[in-house]
Amino acid sequence: MAHLDHIGIAVGDAAAVVERFRDLLGTAAYKTEAVRGQQVRTHFLDAGSAKLELLEALGDDSPVRRFLDRQGEGLHHVAFEVDDLSATMARLRNAEFELLSEDPQDGADAKRIAFVHPAQTHGVLVEFCESTRPDWTPRTVPRHDGHLEVFERGVRDHPSLLVLHGAAGTTRHDAASLIRHLESSFHVVGVNLSGHGASAVPNDISFSLDLFAEDARSILDALDLPSAHVFGFSLGGGAALRLAQMHPGRIDRLAVFQTNAHWTDAHARRMQRRLDLDDLADPASTRAERLRARHDAPKRLLRALQSFVTTLPDASDTLTQTLPDLDAPTLVAGLDRDPLFELASTRALHDALPDARLAILPGDTHSLSRAPTGLLASLLTSHFSEA
């Protein structure tokens, strides 16, 4: 079934409207994108169950400019996402709806789009859209006895942003939605850390925060990036903090999400249960199926992570002692009902850092892919865009 994807609003002064909606809704535009074929610049805001798409004309011959001249600012269209746009267009033609194009057009937000003539929908311009599949072909960077997988999105001329996933996660399956929100503003570099995805499991080297931090540093070197912003989720947040300690000159601004730097034995036991190998012995387990599909060596990965987790209570003592020396401006974000780390852990990390801001988002799942992505992306864009 079609579902409401976004509401398009034509605006004359985009900056003023973005600021007004920031005051009204408490959320900033998380993505700005020019669609040259439509002669429009779009500004997306997360409105919970759907998005708001502010439409700014790029020229006098823009359809949005003609709309503004005729009707002024206001509702431009409503958009419904479908799985198969071509099939939807055929169905609409068979039902004698008039479409404004013969074929799907390229739209914003990595979508193909088609419009129904408003004369047939009681004056409301209706858009149907279909998400296209982005190219997630990785490049590889030598590391250990093999390589690390690296995914680049966005324009290289934009500020670089390194994205680090959590334990047993991958860039493509955990961070893809967030990256799509960020790629119009940043040159985003997603790294599959050692042992994750098709990245090599190091021989004779145990997992550690130092190892994962050096993974990130090696990517910066390989891509010839003197420095970058860094975002890390959970384990990736710990690696980001350790990278900032080991190589402070390589970090511009830092953000961590659902990251715990004050590990206890109780935390370690909870995490080990999430890394239980018994799932892999059950071929009917959907979680085991996902792990097998996403990682080249899932059993080796989980065994290495389980051993790593047991070291975290001691390792965190070293980490927390040096947190007051970390001078990178840092956004510390967490969920109000994180089932793995209590809210006090997020606050403790924030309080230990000399230049940090705290953000508490709604949610009860320790998962980057299921986080309130639009809200998180808006916070990150604002944080990383500060001078």
VEXGUBA-723439 format. One record per residue (C-alpha): x, y, z. Coordinates in steps of 0.25 Angstrom, whole numbers, plus 5000, padded with zeros to 4 digits. Each point is the difference from the previous one (the first is absolute). Example, Ala and Ser with C-alpha at 12.3 -4.5 7.8 and 13.67 -1.06 7.14 Angstrom:
BEGIN
504949825031500650144998
//
This chain:
BEGIN
500050005000500450144998500450085012500250155003501450034998500150155000499250134999500650104990499950155004500450114990500850115007500650134995501050035011500549865004500950045011498950085007499049884999501149905005500250095012498550025002499849855000501249985009499250095010498749934998500449855000501450015007500649934988501050054989500149964986500949884999500250004985500150104989500149954986499950074986499249934989500550064988499049934991498850065008500750135002499849995015500850005013499349915010500250015015499549885008499550005015499649885008498650015004499949865007499049924991500450084988500950104995499950154996500650034987500250154998500150044985500950124996500050044985501450004994499650094988498950084994499649894991499849905012498649945002500150045014500350144996498750004991499249945012500550115009499750114990498649944999499649965014501150045009500649925011499349885005499749854998500549964987499849855000499849875008500949884997499849855001501149905000499749874992500949884997499850004985499850144994499949954986498949905003499350115008500150094988499449894991498949985010499650155001500050014985499149884999499150075010500050124991500850095008500950114993501449995004501050124998501149924993500049884992501249935008500550015014500850125003501350025009499650075013500650035013500449915011500449894990498649984995499349984987498850084999498750034992498950105002498549984998499350134993499350075012498850034992499649855002500450005015499150115004501150114999501049925008501349974992500349855004501449944998500449865000501449965003500949885001501349995007501249964991501149915005501350075003501349944995500649945013501249944992501250025010501450034998501149935007501150055009501249905003500049975015500549885008500149884991498950054991499250134999498950085006498750044992499850144998498750074995500150144995498750094997499850154997501050104994501450005003500150155001499050005012500549985014500449865002499349915011500549875004498849905005500349895009499049895003499749915012500449865005499649904989499550114991500350044987500050144992499049954990499049945009500150085012500450144996499550014986498750085003500850105009501050024989498950034989499650115009501450065001500649974986499550134994500750095011501349915002501049914993499649885009500949885002499549885006501049895005499749865003500949985012501049885001499249864999498750074996499449984986501149964991501050075007501249915005500049935013501450035005500949885003500649995014499550145004498850015010498950104998500250135008499650154999501550024996499849914988498750064995500550145002501249964991499049954990499450144999501450065000500449914988498850044992500350155002501449974995499649924988499050114996501050115002499150075010500950085010498850015009498549975001498750015008499849865007498749945004499949875007498949915005500149915013501449934997500350104989499850115010501049945009501049984988499750154996500450055015501249914999500450064987499850145005501049975012501049934991500050094988499450135005500450084988499249914990498750035007499250134996498749985008499549875007498649945003499749875007498649935001499649895010501549995004500449965014501450045005499849955015499949854998499649915012500049855001498450014999500250074987500949904994499149885004498850074993500950034987500549855000498549955000499850094987501249934994499549855004500649904990498849915002499250074990501049964989499849855003498550024997499850014985498550055003500550125007499750134993501250075007500949894996499650014986500350155000501349985006500449894990499550094989500850135005501349945004501049924993500449935014498950025009500549895010501450065001499450145001499149965012501049925007501050124999498950105005499749915012501450005004500150154997498850035009500749945012501150095000499150134999499950025015501550015002500250074987498950115003500950045012501150044991499050074990499250085011501350055006500450074987498650054996500250145007501250024991499249984987499850144995499249974987498650065001499149885002498549974999499649895010498749944996499249885006498649955001499150025012499749855001501249934995499949865004501549975000500650135007499250085010499850154998501050025011501149954991499750104989500050115010501349955007500750004986499550144998500450055013501549954999500250074987500550155000499350054988498749914998498650024997498949905005498849954992499049905005499149944989498749925001500249854998500149875007500949914990501549995000500150014985500550114990499149954989498750015009500450145006499250134997500950024988499550134995500150065014501449955002500450054986499550145003500850005013501349954993499950104989499850115009501249955009500949984989499750124992500450105011501350084998
//
